[in-house]
């Protein structure tokens, strides 16, 4: 008689079997293609309690179990000042997914709430710094965040539309303020739609946004409301061109600098004129004797 699987075993099986093509395979692709993990790494997997970070935690847990590369994971949850019901929801999901996470408390929401001009910017900066600091205390050399493919392309379009620049999030980068610490994004090749489908399939419910400023920010036209706008735009474009997400994502890896009038590198702006030279024997009038 076949042994009945537990809830967490069924969840893990859905990742490695039913959604292998859309979750497990692109997860491994990102890990390998961008060389995110090296032998001996100690990685702090950062969990906010939302669907993305919870899936990331489970993926990393499974990878540590089955990978040929020896590495260690430490699961950390930063409580920036969640309401009791939100905190309880996070704890219940950690238990459900069998994620051995350590929760540490901060007063970030309270501090950011006193910032009148840019509370969201301050909150995000403090949260990132708090995570780096705790990871460093735990002896980690890397932190893993749950950003995915959809985040990357939405950030690209937002930067074009609202910041007048071509910019996105990269698969991995070094911290400027915490020496030796590296940030990795193992879900960089996973589309958000399949994370949502995985959640529905397993009847999982995670926190959406526990931020105290979301409602007010959306009314004021904040970054989060703009991201929602871009999500809706991309979804509408998909109705005409189903490959739109893949095309934008692939374009990020095929930037043709020769065809751009300008670009920024190492904090310095460059112009195409720096390498603009006559071709086919043509001489500029200033070169004619």
Secondary structure, 3 states (H helix, E strand, C coil): CCCCCCHHHHHHHHHHHHCHHHHHHHHHHHHHHCCCCCCCCEEEEEECCCHHHHHHHHHHHHHHHHCCCCCEEEEEEEECCCCHHHHHHHHHHHHHCCCCEEEEECCHHHHHHCCCCCHHHHHHHHHHHHHHHHHHHCCCCEEECCCCHHHHHHHHHHHHHHHCCCCCCCCEEECCCCCCCEEECCCCCCCHHHHHHHHHHCCCCCCCCCCCCHHHHHHCCCHHHHHHHHHHHHHHHHHHCCCHHHHHHHHHCCCCHHHCCEEEECCEEEEHHHHCCCCCCCCCHHHCC
